[in-house]
């Protein structure tokens, strides 16, 4: 299969034809990768079991890992969701369109292939104009996990998608680099107490402020050995991982730098090439083969935006091992650490 990579800029008249071509592929049961404000998604018709199966096959994704349905209008919920609570409506008013996914009890029209066999469905309304235009143009509710092969770092640029999906899907829409860089927050509204199943840009505090009640954090977010059926994407499996072994080192800055440099020397003495994920503040203090700053510690948005791109760069450099500082930042640090812990397979060295 030849994969078409088409640039999309909605300010250009030519983009209407590109969107139309992509919409036709979706209508006919094919797959299209497209930008959202979080990461690039791999989209298929979410109400078509065969199209959902193609998503799993293209990604090499476990079949019990649910997909997220993307909508462009709140009214579309009526045909796919059993009930929309007052809690859900409050969160929609506050955060949709945007990087928030909500889990509802589903109607029978939503196939089991889209939900990992669960009786619930994950839904969000993306904020990216290309994503919204594609949903509207196709007339489909687009099931779309991240557009990478399963387990690898999520794509934040079209070139990342092409590395993983060239020859596997008909089309990639290139809308440039994404704005946020980590996946949406997932909150489960199918039970009595709202529960975050995946942290993201929309934080626990933001959700609680809107709802005026406690929002729980699922313990599976930090557990490394969960064996239960995942209710949301990415809960159970190692995710976002580079080819090389990644280890996090956490503690006081000077001790972290010293320990990482010690670990780097040990690997280099074995003839291995080593990478380090640093910050602007510590970049010049490391002695590895490849040292990359993820951004300034006070700029959480930059850290999130750069994370997956940096993990992919280490793949390009063919490093044998990667060490990273930890990022317990005040606002979205939990979301960043959630991704890093999964990428590292929960390998953490405290100092």
N, C-alpha and C positions, 0 to 999 in steps of 0.2 A: 504494500500500500504506500502510495506517495502522500506525504503530509504537506499540505499547503500552509505556509506561514504568511498571514496577511496583516499588514499594519492597519490599525483602526484609530482614526482621529475624528470624532464626531463633528468637529468644526469643518471637516472636508466633505464635500458632496459625494465623493467616491466611496466613502465609508458606508453609505446606505446600501450599495450593492454588495459590499463585503458582508454586512450583517444579514442581508437577504440570503446570501449563499449559505452562511452558517446556520441560519434558521431552517433552511430547507433540509440540511443534513440532519438536524435534530428531529424534524418532523418525520423523516424517513427512517428513524431509528439509529442514526449514527452518533458519533461523539465529536464534541468541539471543546477545546480548551480556551478559556477566556479569563480576562482579568477581573478581580474584585478588589475592594479596598484592602482586604486582608492578605490573601495570597491568590495565585492563579488556580482556577477550578477546572476540573475535568467533567464536562457536562454531558448528560444524556436525558432523554425524556423520563422523568421520574415516575410516571404512571404506566410505563412500558417495561414489563419484566425483562424482556430480551435486551433492551437498551441498558438497563441496570446491570444485567449480567455482563455486558460488554465492558462496563466501567470496572467491575471487579477483575475481569480478565486482563484489561490493558494495564491496570496498576499492579496485578499480582496481589490483590487485597484479600484478606480472609473474609469469607462470606458471612460471618457473624458480626462484622464491623459495620454499623449502620451508615447510611448515606444521609446527607442533608438536602432537603428540597428547598430550592430558591424560588421565591415568588416576587412579583412586581407590584401586586395590589393586595391590600388586606382582605378584600372581598373574596379572593381566591381561597381563603381558609375555609369558607363554608362547605366546600365540596370535599375537603380532605380531612377535616378535624371534627371530632365528635362534639367537643365543647370548647368554647373560648371563654376563659374565666375573667373576672374583673382584674385579677393580678396580671394576666397576659395583656389585657387591653391597656393597662397603665404602662407596662413596659414597652409596648408597641408605640404608644404616644411619645414616650421619652426617647427611645433608641432606634426605631425603624424609620426609614432605612438606615442600616448600620451594622456594626460587627457583633450582633447578638443573635444567637440561635436559641429557640425555645422548643421544648419537647412537650407534645400533646398526645392525648389518646387519639388514634387514627380512625378514619372510616375505612370501609372495606375496599374502596376504590384505590387506595394506596397499596401496591403489591408488597408482599413479604420480602421480595428481593431488594426493595428500597430501604427496609427497616431492619435487616438482619434477622428477620423472623419475629420481631417484637410486635406488640399491639400498640406501640407508640411510634410517633414520627417526629423527626427533628426538622424545623423550618426556620428559615431566615429570609429577610428582604435585604439584599445587598445595596450598598450606597453607590457603587461604581456605575457611571452612566452607561458604559458599554454592556455591563452585565444586565442592567435593567432593560436596555434596548433589545438585547438578544432574547430575554424572556418574553417581552412583549411581542417581538417580531415572530417568534416561533410559535407562540400560543401554547407553549409547554411549561409545565412546572419542572424546572431543571434540577435533577439530582446531580450534585457536584461535590465530590471530595477534592482535596488538593491534587493538582495535575502532575504528580510525580509517581515513580514506581514506589510501591509500598515499602515503608521503612526509611526511605531516603529523605534528606532535607526538603521541605516544601519549596516550591518555586515562587520567587518574587519577581522574576523577569521572564519574558517569553523564551529567551535563549535557554533558561533552565528547563522549561517544559520540553523544548526541542531535544535536549540531551537525553531525556528519559522517554519521550513519546514519539520521536520521529519514526515513521513507519508503522506505528501502532494505531494512530487515529487519523481521520481525514483532514482535520483543520485545527490550526492554532491562531487565535486572534491576538495580535501583539498590540497591547494598549500601553506599553511602556512599563517602567517599574511601578510596583504597588506602593500605596502610601503607608500602611500600618506594618505589615511584614510578619505578623503572627496570626493564627487562625482566630475565629470568633469565639467569644465566651459562649458556653452552652449552659443553660439553666433548665432544669427539669421542673415543669409545672404540672406533671401528670399525677403527682401525689399531693398530700395536704400541705406539706411544708416545702417551699421552693428550695432546690438544691443545685449548686453549681457542679457540673460534671467535667467542665474544662474551663480553666481560667483564661482570661483574655483581656482585651483592651477595656471592656466594660467590667469594672471591678465589683467585688462583693459589696463594698461601701456604697457604690453608685446604685446598685440594685436595691439595697436596703433603704436608701434615702427615698427612692421612688415608691416602694411598696409600703414603707412605714412598718415593716416587720422584719424579723430575723430571716436571713437567707443562709442556709447551711452550705458547707463545703464538703463534697464527697470525699471520704477518706481514701478512696481508690486513686485520687489525684496524686498522692505521694507514695502510695504503696507500690512495691516493686514486684509483688508475687500474687497479684489478684488473679483468681481462676474463674471468677464468675463471668457470666455472659455480659459483654459490654453494652451499656445502654446508650452510649454516645461514641462518636468517632474517636479513636485513639486512646481509649481508656485502658485497654488490656495489653496492647502490643508495643514493642520497642519501636520508636518513631524517630523521624527527623535525623537519622544517624548518618555521619560520614563513613567512608570506607575504613578509615583508621580508627583504632581504639581511642575513645575520648574519656578522660578522667577529669572530674572537677576537684579543685582544691579550695577549701573554704576556711576562713579565719581572719585574723588581723593582717592587714595588708603586707607589712614587712615580712611576716612569717610566711605568708602565702608566696610571695615573690621568691624568698630564699628556698622554700621547699620545691617550687616548680623548677627553679634553676638546678637544684640538686637532681631532681628526677630527669630533667633534660640531659644532664651530663651522663647519667647512668645509661640512658638509651643510646646516646651518641657513642659511648664507649663500646656498645654492642654493634656499632655500624648502622644505626637506624637514623632516619631523618625525622625531625621532631618539629611540631608546630605548637604555638602558644596563642591563646586568645587573651589579649590584655585590654586595658583601657587607655585612654589618652594620658592618664596620670601615671601609668606604669610601663608604657610602651618601651621606653629606652632602658628599662631595668632587666630585660630578659636577654638570654644568650642562645636562643634556639635557632634552627635553620630558617624558620618562617615565623615571624611575630606579627600579629595583626591586631590593631585596635578595633574594638567593637563600638567605640565612641566614648564620650565623657560620661562619668558615672552619674552626674546630675541630669543627663539627657536620656531619660528612659525610652523615649520614642525612637531615638536613633539606635539604641541598643537593640530594640525589638526589630527595627527595620533592617538592620545589618546582619542579624544572627544567621539566617539560613544561607545568605549569600556567602558569608565567611566559611561556613561549614562546607559549602560546595567548592570554594577556592582551595581548601586543603585537599579535596579529592583531586583537583587539577594538578596540584603540586606533588601528588603521590607521597605524602608523608606517611610514616609508619605509626606515629603516635601523636596525640593532641592532648595538651593540658590547658584547662581554662580556669580563670578566676570565677567565683560565684557572684551572683548579682541579686542580693536581697534588697533591692531598691523599694522605696515606700509605696509606690502606686501600682505599677504593673510588674513589679519584681517577681511576684508569685507566678505569673504567666510565663515570664522569661525562664525562670528556674524550672518550671514544669516541663518546658520544651528541652532544656539542657539536660535535665535528669533523665528524660526518656532517651535522648540522643546518646547519653553516656551509659545507658543500661543501669542507672542508679549507682555508678561507681563514683564515690565521693571520699576524698581524703581530708579529714579535719586536722587543722594544725593550731 
